[in-house]
């Protein structure tokens, strides 16, 4: 079983990447969709209990944010995989402006997440880490993680 944690600012391709790579195999746990931390926690607990692979499709900018998923998944013997998405504020704001108005994030929200963004590291409990770059026409380049991004 896999516990996959996405890391990156809003509008950097995380949800699109989920649908392209994991949409048929992993449950998507997403705070935007579930609306509350309680619902998110219940979904996480269910996946852990039934041994269902899942993807945490949130920004998860800090190590502390990520630990709420990594620790319980480790306890349930899941393989922990992190995907860090290239997070350039200017590019994210441009992509965000192309979303339907109801789905747009305020520019300040994107910039605020970028300021809090901490690069992931294996010592957080990841078994594998990857760097993801969004390419033209919704394609992705995925590379093994290196300490310098």
N, CA and C atoms as an extended XYZ file, in Angstrom:
447
Properties=species:S:1:pos:R:3:atomname:S:1:resname:S:1:resid:I:1 pbc="F F F"
N         0.829       -1.181        0.000 N   UNK     1
C         0.000        0.000        0.000 CA  UNK     1
C         0.878        1.250        0.000 C   UNK     1
N         0.374        2.257       -0.676 N   UNK     2
C         1.120        3.506       -0.793 CA  UNK     2
C         0.340        4.657       -0.165 C   UNK     2
N         1.074        5.480        0.568 N   UNK     3
C         0.573        6.758        1.059 CA  UNK     3
C         1.386        7.816        0.326 C   UNK     3
N         0.721        8.533       -0.563 N   UNK     4
C         1.412        9.522       -1.386 CA  UNK     4
C         1.037       10.910       -0.895 C   UNK     4
N         2.056       11.736       -0.671 N   UNK     5
C         1.853       13.089       -0.160 CA  UNK     5
C         2.362       14.072       -1.204 C   UNK     5
N         1.458       14.915       -1.691 N   UNK     6
C         1.834       15.970       -2.623 CA  UNK     6
C         2.276       17.189       -1.825 C   UNK     6
N         3.260       17.921       -2.371 N   UNK     7
C         3.806       19.111       -1.736 CA  UNK     7
C         3.967       20.172       -2.814 C   UNK     7
N         3.339       21.326       -2.624 N   UNK     8
C         3.499       22.406       -3.591 CA  UNK     8
C         2.403       23.441       -3.444 C   UNK     8
N         2.666       24.619       -3.937 N   UNK     9
C         1.690       25.694       -3.826 CA  UNK     9
C         0.473       25.405       -4.710 C   UNK     9
N        -0.554       26.199       -4.540 N   UNK    10
C        -1.759       26.054       -5.343 CA  UNK    10
C        -1.427       26.302       -6.819 C   UNK    10
N        -2.165       25.636       -7.695 N   UNK    11
C        -2.069       25.828       -9.155 CA  UNK    11
C        -0.705       25.445       -9.730 C   UNK    11
N        -0.103       24.408       -9.160 N   UNK    12
C         1.167       23.930       -9.728 CA  UNK    12
C         1.006       22.542      -10.359 C   UNK    12
N        -0.247       22.078      -10.498 N   UNK    13
C        -0.507       20.850      -11.236 CA  UNK    13
C        -0.773       19.613      -10.398 C   UNK    13
N        -0.897       19.749       -9.092 N   UNK    14
C        -1.051       18.579       -8.228 CA  UNK    14
C        -2.281       17.749       -8.572 C   UNK    14
N        -3.442       18.361       -8.661 N   UNK    15
C        -4.669       17.601       -8.929 CA  UNK    15
C        -4.668       16.992      -10.331 C   UNK    15
N        -4.173       17.717      -11.303 N   UNK    16
C        -4.081       17.180      -12.661 CA  UNK    16
C        -3.144       15.972      -12.679 C   UNK    16
N        -2.030       16.075      -11.976 N   UNK    17
C        -1.090       14.960      -11.882 CA  UNK    17
C        -1.763       13.757      -11.218 C   UNK    17
N        -2.538       14.003      -10.179 N   UNK    18
C        -3.260       12.909       -9.527 CA  UNK    18
C        -4.124       12.164      -10.547 C   UNK    18
N        -4.947       12.889      -11.291 N   UNK    19
C        -5.855       12.250      -12.244 CA  UNK    19
C        -5.097       11.488      -13.332 C   UNK    19
N        -3.962       12.034      -13.780 N   UNK    20
C        -3.176       11.374      -14.826 CA  UNK    20
C        -2.474       10.117      -14.320 C   UNK    20
N        -1.945       10.160      -13.109 N   UNK    21
C        -1.078        9.072      -12.628 CA  UNK    21
C        -1.749        8.113      -11.646 C   UNK    21
N        -2.665        8.615      -10.818 N   UNK    22
C        -3.199        7.797       -9.733 CA  UNK    22
C        -4.725        7.694       -9.703 C   UNK    22
N        -5.394        8.336      -10.620 N   UNK    23
C        -6.848        8.427      -10.577 CA  UNK    23
C        -7.587        7.099      -10.568 C   UNK    23
N        -6.985        6.065      -11.128 N   UNK    24
C        -7.652        4.760      -11.197 CA  UNK    24
C        -7.198        3.800      -10.101 C   UNK    24
N        -6.205        4.185       -9.319 N   UNK    25
C        -5.626        3.241       -8.362 CA  UNK    25
C        -5.600        3.710       -6.913 C   UNK    25
N        -5.668        5.013       -6.683 N   UNK    26
C        -5.519        5.562       -5.344 CA  UNK    26
C        -6.702        6.473       -5.001 C   UNK    26
N        -7.158        6.398       -3.769 N   UNK    27
C        -8.192        7.312       -3.284 CA  UNK    27
C        -7.569        8.695       -3.143 C   UNK    27
N        -8.303        9.715       -3.545 N   UNK    28
C        -7.846       11.107       -3.426 CA  UNK    28
C        -8.407       11.697       -2.145 C   UNK    28
N        -7.518       12.133       -1.272 N   UNK    29
C        -7.912       12.828       -0.047 CA  UNK    29
C        -7.512       14.280       -0.235 C   UNK    29
N        -8.515       15.146       -0.232 N   UNK    30
C        -8.304       16.538       -0.588 CA  UNK    30
C        -9.182       17.416        0.296 C   UNK    30
N        -8.556       18.348        1.006 N   UNK    31
C        -9.299       19.205        1.923 CA  UNK    31
C       -10.296       20.103        1.197 C   UNK    31
N        -9.990       20.536       -0.027 N   UNK    32
C       -10.933       21.363       -0.781 CA  UNK    32
C       -12.240       20.613       -1.017 C   UNK    32
N       -12.130       19.329       -1.273 N   UNK    33
C       -13.302       18.509       -1.558 CA  UNK    33
C       -14.023       18.108       -0.266 C   UNK    33
N       -13.270       17.724        0.749 N   UNK    34
C       -13.868       17.214        1.989 CA  UNK    34
C       -14.316       18.328        2.941 C   UNK    34
N       -13.751       19.515        2.788 N   UNK    35
C       -14.163       20.748        3.478 CA  UNK    35
C       -13.702       20.890        4.928 C   UNK    35
N       -13.565       19.803        5.684 N   UNK    36
C       -13.145       19.943        7.080 CA  UNK    36
C       -12.021       18.954        7.391 C   UNK    36
N       -11.210       19.300        8.380 N   UNK    37
C       -10.146       18.398        8.824 CA  UNK    37
C       -10.739       17.112        9.401 C   UNK    37
N       -11.897       17.214       10.032 N   UNK    38
C       -12.530       16.021       10.588 CA  UNK    38
C       -12.867       15.021        9.481 C   UNK    38
N       -13.479       15.496        8.414 N   UNK    39
C       -13.803       14.604        7.290 CA  UNK    39
C       -12.542       14.042        6.655 C   UNK    39
N       -11.537       14.891        6.519 N   UNK    40
C       -10.274       14.446        5.957 CA  UNK    40
C        -9.668       13.338        6.829 C   UNK    40
N        -9.678       13.540        8.129 N   UNK    41
C        -9.140       12.556        9.062 CA  UNK    41
C        -9.897       11.239        8.975 C   UNK    41
N       -11.207       11.314        8.866 N   UNK    42
C       -12.014       10.095        8.744 CA  UNK    42
C       -11.682        9.334        7.463 C   UNK    42
N       -11.506       10.055        6.362 N   UNK    43
C       -11.156        9.413        5.100 CA  UNK    43
C        -9.779        8.751        5.213 C   UNK    43
N        -8.832        9.453        5.831 N   UNK    44
C        -7.499        8.896        6.037 CA  UNK    44
C        -7.577        7.628        6.889 C   UNK    44
N        -8.298        7.689        7.980 N   UNK    45
C        -8.440        6.536        8.871 CA  UNK    45
C        -9.054        5.340        8.138 C   UNK    45
N       -10.038        5.605        7.297 N   UNK    46
C       -10.674        4.519        6.539 CA  UNK    46
C        -9.678        3.868        5.587 C   UNK    46
N        -8.923        4.688        4.864 N   UNK    47
C        -7.914        4.132        3.946 CA  UNK    47
C        -6.885        3.304        4.707 C   UNK    47
N        -6.448        3.788        5.857 N   UNK    48
C        -5.470        3.044        6.643 CA  UNK    48
C        -6.063        1.727        7.133 C   UNK    48
N        -7.280        1.790        7.606 N   UNK    49
C        -7.946        0.599        8.150 CA  UNK    49
C        -8.140       -0.493        7.089 C   UNK    49
N        -8.557       -0.094        5.901 N   UNK    50
C        -8.839       -1.100        4.861 CA  UNK    50
C        -7.641       -1.341        3.942 C   UNK    50
N        -6.500       -0.703        4.268 N   UNK    51
C        -5.264       -0.889        3.505 CA  UNK    51
C        -5.426       -0.443        2.050 C   UNK    51
N        -6.039        0.714        1.852 N   UNK    52
C        -6.263        1.288        0.530 CA  UNK    52
C        -5.211        2.363        0.249 C   UNK    52
N        -4.510        2.254       -0.854 N   UNK    53
C        -3.551        3.284       -1.250 CA  UNK    53
C        -4.282        4.609       -1.468 C   UNK    53
N        -3.611        5.710       -1.118 N   UNK    54
C        -4.242        7.030       -1.229 CA  UNK    54
C        -3.216        8.093       -1.571 C   UNK    54
N        -3.753        9.233       -2.029 N   UNK    55
C        -2.950       10.419       -2.322 CA  UNK    55
C        -3.508       11.569       -1.504 C   UNK    55
N        -2.626       12.266       -0.782 N   UNK    56
C        -3.001       13.499       -0.085 CA  UNK    56
C        -2.750       14.636       -1.068 C   UNK    56
N        -3.825       15.141       -1.638 N   UNK    57
C        -3.756       16.174       -2.673 CA  UNK    57
C        -4.063       17.533       -2.052 C   UNK    57
N        -3.164       17.975       -1.179 N   UNK    58
C        -3.223       19.292       -0.553 CA  UNK    58
C        -1.877       19.973       -0.785 C   UNK    58
N        -1.736       21.218       -0.346 N   UNK    59
C        -0.458       21.912       -0.529 CA  UNK    59
C         0.622       21.354        0.391 C   UNK    59
N         0.292       20.976        1.602 N   UNK    60
C         1.237       20.382        2.560 CA  UNK    60
C         2.578       21.123        2.592 C   UNK    60
N         2.554       22.439        2.833 N   UNK    61
C         3.787       23.212        2.688 CA  UNK    61
C         4.844       22.983        3.771 C   UNK    61
N         4.444       22.557        4.962 N   UNK    62
C         5.430       22.425        6.034 CA  UNK    62
C         5.598       20.973        6.467 C   UNK    62
N         6.715       20.712        7.112 N   UNK    63
C         6.974       19.372        7.639 CA  UNK    63
C         5.882       18.970        8.620 C   UNK    63
N         5.443       19.909        9.420 N   UNK    64
C         4.381       19.630       10.385 CA  UNK    64
C         3.083       19.242        9.681 C   UNK    64
N         2.749       19.937        8.598 N   UNK    65
C         1.557       19.592        7.819 CA  UNK    65
C         1.642       18.153        7.314 C   UNK    65
N         2.806       17.755        6.860 N   UNK    66
C         2.985       16.421        6.276 CA  UNK    66
C         2.968       15.314        7.323 C   UNK    66
N         3.409       15.627        8.536 N   UNK    67
C         3.485       14.601        9.573 CA  UNK    67
C         2.118       14.044        9.952 C   UNK    67
N         1.048       14.815        9.792 N   UNK    68
C        -0.285       14.309       10.142 CA  UNK    68
C        -0.691       13.127        9.266 C   UNK    68
N        -0.034       12.974        8.130 N   UNK    69
C        -0.304       11.839        7.237 CA  UNK    69
C         0.791       10.774        7.314 C   UNK    69
N         2.025       11.217        7.421 N   UNK    70
C         3.157       10.289        7.385 CA  UNK    70
C         3.170        9.370        8.604 C   UNK    70
N         3.022        9.933        9.781 N   UNK    71
C         3.110        9.127       11.008 CA  UNK    71
C         2.083        7.999       11.040 C   UNK    71
N         0.788        8.293       10.858 N   UNK    72
C        -0.173        7.183       10.911 CA  UNK    72
C         0.013        6.185        9.767 C   UNK    72
N         0.421        6.663        8.600 N   UNK    73
C         0.638        5.741        7.476 CA  UNK    73
C         1.813        4.807        7.777 C   UNK    73
N         2.860        5.329        8.378 N   UNK    74
C         4.004        4.492        8.775 CA  UNK    74
C         3.548        3.426        9.773 C   UNK    74
N         2.723        3.821       10.728 N   UNK    75
C         2.240        2.880       11.740 CA  UNK    75
C         1.445        1.739       11.117 C   UNK    75
N         0.813        2.007        9.978 N   UNK    76
C         0.020        0.991        9.281 CA  UNK    76
C         0.805        0.310        8.153 C   UNK    76
N         2.121        0.520        8.160 N   UNK    77
C         3.021       -0.174        7.216 CA  UNK    77
C         2.844        0.224        5.748 C   UNK    77
N         2.409        1.460        5.516 N   UNK    78
C         2.304        1.965        4.155 CA  UNK    78
C         3.678        2.452        3.689 C   UNK    78
N         3.918        2.364        2.404 N   UNK    79
C         5.096        2.966        1.800 CA  UNK    79
C         4.783        4.452        1.603 C   UNK    79
N         5.658        5.331        2.091 N   UNK    80
C         5.411        6.774        2.054 CA  UNK    80
C         6.193        7.382        0.892 C   UNK    80
N         5.466        7.989       -0.031 N   UNK    81
C         6.074        8.569       -1.230 CA  UNK    81
C         5.673       10.045       -1.312 C   UNK    81
N         6.653       10.901       -1.485 N   UNK    82
C         6.395       12.331       -1.615 CA  UNK    82
C         6.674       12.821       -3.024 C   UNK    82
N         5.816       13.711       -3.483 N   UNK    83
C         6.007       14.376       -4.777 CA  UNK    83
C         6.017       15.880       -4.520 C   UNK    83
N         7.172       16.492       -4.750 N   UNK    84
C         7.302       17.944       -4.618 CA  UNK    84
C         7.120       18.557       -5.998 C   UNK    84
N         6.176       19.484       -6.093 N   UNK    85
C         5.854       20.119       -7.368 CA  UNK    85
C         6.563       21.467       -7.468 C   UNK    85
N         7.243       21.672       -8.586 N   UNK    86
C         7.882       22.962       -8.823 CA  UNK    86
C         6.875       24.054       -8.503 C   UNK    86
N         7.279       24.988       -7.647 N   UNK    87
C         6.340       25.969       -7.110 CA  UNK    87
C         6.831       27.390       -7.363 C   UNK    87
N         6.569       27.869       -8.554 N   UNK    88
C         6.926       29.243       -8.913 CA  UNK    88
C         5.669       30.097       -8.828 C   UNK    88
N         5.697       31.082       -7.972 N   UNK    89
C         4.511       31.894       -7.688 CA  UNK    89
C         3.962       32.538       -8.954 C   UNK    89
N         4.802       33.139       -9.744 N   UNK    90
C         4.342       33.823      -10.953 CA  UNK    90
C         3.596       32.860      -11.886 C   UNK    90
N         4.166       31.673      -12.096 N   UNK    91
C         3.528       30.674      -12.961 CA  UNK    91
C         2.203       30.199      -12.366 C   UNK    91
N         2.183       29.986      -11.057 N   UNK    92
C         0.956       29.523      -10.396 CA  UNK    92
C        -0.149       30.569      -10.487 C   UNK    92
N         0.188       31.825      -10.315 N   UNK    93
C        -0.813       32.891      -10.409 CA  UNK    93
C        -1.366       32.956      -11.830 C   UNK    93
N        -0.513       32.784      -12.820 N   UNK    94
C        -0.972       32.785      -14.218 CA  UNK    94
C        -1.929       31.612      -14.471 C   UNK    94
N        -1.560       30.413      -14.037 N   UNK    95
C        -2.440       29.254      -14.224 CA  UNK    95
C        -3.739       29.425      -13.436 C   UNK    95
N        -3.627       29.954      -12.249 N   UNK    96
C        -4.798       30.181      -11.413 CA  UNK    96
C        -5.796       31.121      -12.095 C   UNK    96
N        -5.292       32.121      -12.801 N   UNK    97
C        -6.172       33.090      -13.477 CA  UNK    97
C        -6.957       32.446      -14.618 C   UNK    97
N        -6.514       31.281      -15.075 N   UNK    98
C        -7.198       30.574      -16.160 CA  UNK    98
C        -8.279       29.620      -15.648 C   UNK    98
N        -8.354       29.463      -14.345 N   UNK    99
C        -9.395       28.621      -13.751 CA  UNK    99
C       -10.723       29.364      -13.768 C   UNK    99
N       -11.840       28.613      -13.672 N   UNK   100
C       -13.125       29.304      -13.491 CA  UNK   100
C       -13.058       30.174      -12.238 C   UNK   100
N       -13.715       31.308      -12.268 N   UNK   101
C       -13.624       32.281      -11.176 CA  UNK   101
C       -13.918       31.640       -9.820 C   UNK   101
N       -14.897       30.777       -9.747 N   UNK   102
C       -15.263       30.154       -8.476 CA  UNK   102
C       -14.155       29.260       -7.921 C   UNK   102
N       -13.234       28.832       -8.768 N   UNK   103
C       -12.156       27.939       -8.328 CA  UNK   103
C       -10.829       28.663       -8.125 C   UNK   103
N       -10.816       29.969       -8.349 N   UNK   104
C        -9.563       30.709       -8.221 CA  UNK   104
C        -9.215       30.958       -6.759 C   UNK   104
N        -7.930       30.936       -6.489 N   UNK   105
C        -7.365       31.225       -5.177 CA  UNK   105
C        -6.874       32.670       -5.225 C   UNK   105
N        -7.106       33.463       -4.178 N   UNK   106
C        -6.544       34.819       -4.181 CA  UNK   106
C        -5.016       34.762       -4.330 C   UNK   106
N        -4.459       35.708       -5.075 N   UNK   107
C        -3.009       35.745       -5.281 CA  UNK   107
C        -2.257       35.745       -3.957 C   UNK   107
N        -2.798       36.445       -2.952 N   UNK   108
C        -2.160       36.492       -1.632 CA  UNK   108
C        -2.098       35.106       -0.998 C   UNK   108
N        -3.096       34.287       -1.263 N   UNK   109
C        -3.106       32.924       -0.732 CA  UNK   109
C        -1.986       32.091       -1.323 C   UNK   109
N        -1.779       32.223       -2.620 N   UNK   110
C        -0.698       31.491       -3.290 CA  UNK   110
C         0.655       31.966       -2.765 C   UNK   110
N         0.832       33.278       -2.684 N   UNK   111
C         2.095       33.835       -2.196 CA  UNK   111
C         2.335       33.438       -0.737 C   UNK   111
N         1.280       33.411        0.064 N   UNK   112
C         1.421       33.029        1.471 CA  UNK   112
C         1.852       31.582        1.632 C   UNK   112
N         1.282       30.707        0.822 N   UNK   113
C         1.685       29.296        0.874 CA  UNK   113
C         3.140       29.159        0.452 C   UNK   113
N         3.541       29.898       -0.572 N   UNK   114
C         4.933       29.841       -1.054 CA  UNK   114
C         5.908       30.269        0.045 C   UNK   114
N         5.541       31.245        0.843 N   UNK   115
C         6.421       31.706        1.923 CA  UNK   115
C         6.594       30.642        3.008 C   UNK   115
N         5.584       29.817        3.200 N   UNK   116
C         5.642       28.772        4.230 CA  UNK   116
C         6.239       27.465        3.718 C   UNK   116
N         6.428       27.365        2.411 N   UNK   117
C         6.847       26.118        1.787 CA  UNK   117
C         8.235       25.675        2.261 C   UNK   117
N         8.283       24.461        2.815 N   UNK   118
C         9.540       23.850        3.251 CA  UNK   118
C         9.817       22.651        2.347 C   UNK   118
N        11.031       22.574        1.829 N   UNK   119
C        11.386       21.432        0.987 CA  UNK   119
C        11.292       20.153        1.809 C   UNK   119
N        10.817       19.083        1.188 N   UNK   120
C        10.735       17.815        1.916 CA  UNK   120
C        12.111       17.178        2.059 C   UNK   120
N        12.208       16.235        2.979 N   UNK   121
C        13.447       15.475        3.134 CA  UNK   121
C        13.113       14.062        3.580 C   UNK   121
N        14.021       13.155        3.307 N   UNK   122
C        13.803       11.763        3.675 CA  UNK   122
C        13.646       11.583        5.184 C   UNK   122
N        14.277       12.461        5.966 N   UNK   123
C        14.199       12.284        7.415 CA  UNK   123
C        12.808       12.558        7.987 C   UNK   123
N        11.883       13.018        7.153 N   UNK   124
C        10.488       13.162        7.585 CA  UNK   124
C         9.779       11.809        7.632 C   UNK   124
N        10.368       10.805        6.985 N   UNK   125
C         9.757        9.489        6.948 CA  UNK   125
C         9.411        9.001        5.555 C   UNK   125
N         9.788        9.758        4.540 N   UNK   126
C         9.521        9.340        3.166 CA  UNK   126
C        10.400        8.147        2.796 C   UNK   126
N         9.815        7.196        2.086 N   UNK   127
C        10.577        6.084        1.530 CA  UNK   127
C        11.094        6.437        0.136 C   UNK   127
N        10.346        7.273       -0.566 N   UNK   128
C        10.741        7.762       -1.888 CA  UNK   128
C        10.316        9.219       -1.995 C   UNK   128
N        11.091        9.997       -2.729 N   UNK   129
C        10.762       11.403       -2.991 CA  UNK   129
C        11.032       11.707       -4.459 C   UNK   129
N        10.153       12.549       -5.036 N   UNK   130
C        10.282       12.929       -6.440 CA  UNK   130
C        10.047       14.425       -6.614 C   UNK   130
N        10.638       14.947       -7.670 N   UNK   131
C        10.453       16.344       -8.076 CA  UNK   131
C         9.612       16.330       -9.351 C   UNK   131
N         8.534       17.107       -9.370 N   UNK   132
C         7.622       17.127      -10.509 CA  UNK   132
C         7.596       18.533      -11.104 C   UNK   132
N         7.733       18.586      -12.403 N   UNK   133
C         7.663       19.856      -13.128 CA  UNK   133
C         6.536       19.758      -14.143 C   UNK   133
N         5.640       20.740      -14.127 N   UNK   134
C         4.551       20.812      -15.093 CA  UNK   134
C         5.102       21.347      -16.408 C   UNK   134
N         4.838       20.607      -17.473 N   UNK   135
C         5.289       20.976      -18.814 CA  UNK   135
C         4.098       21.475      -19.629 C   UNK   135
N         4.341       22.020      -20.824 N   UNK   136
C         3.221       22.457      -21.667 CA  UNK   136
C         2.245       21.315      -21.955 C   UNK   136
N         1.022       21.673      -22.205 N   UNK   137
C        -0.051       20.752      -22.570 CA  UNK   137
C        -0.300       19.676      -21.512 C   UNK   137
N        -0.188       20.096      -20.243 N   UNK   138
C        -0.484       19.241      -19.091 CA  UNK   138
C         0.307       17.933      -19.083 C   UNK   138
N         1.561       18.034      -19.472 N   UNK   139
C         2.492       16.915      -19.354 CA  UNK   139
C         3.361       17.172      -18.122 C   UNK   139
N         3.988       16.115      -17.605 N   UNK   140
C         4.791       16.248      -16.400 CA  UNK   140
C         6.140       15.579      -16.579 C   UNK   140
N         7.170       16.199      -15.999 N   UNK   141
C         8.485       15.581      -15.895 CA  UNK   141
C         8.660       15.201      -14.430 C   UNK   141
N         8.956       13.930      -14.184 N   UNK   142
C         9.141       13.437      -12.822 CA  UNK   142
C        10.563       12.913      -12.708 C   UNK   142
N        11.275       13.436      -11.708 N   UNK   143
C        12.661       13.040      -11.499 CA  UNK   143
C        12.852       12.609      -10.050 C   UNK   143
N        13.794       11.721       -9.792 N   UNK   144
C        14.103       11.382       -8.404 CA  UNK   144
C        14.538       12.645       -7.653 C   UNK   144
N        14.230       12.684       -6.383 N   UNK   145
C        14.552       13.845       -5.544 CA  UNK   145
C        16.053       13.983       -5.364 C   UNK   145
N        16.503       15.232       -5.425 N   UNK   146
C        17.881       15.576       -5.077 CA  UNK   146
C        17.795       16.656       -4.009 C   UNK   146
N        18.776       16.719       -3.149 N   UNK   147
C        18.711       17.674       -2.043 CA  UNK   147
C        18.615       19.114       -2.512 C   UNK   147
N        19.192       19.413       -3.665 N   UNK   148
C        19.089       20.766       -4.206 CA  UNK   148
C        18.061       20.760       -5.322 C   UNK   148
N        17.043       21.594       -5.193 N   UNK   149
C        16.003       21.664       -6.223 CA  UNK   149
C        16.263       22.873       -7.093 C   UNK   149
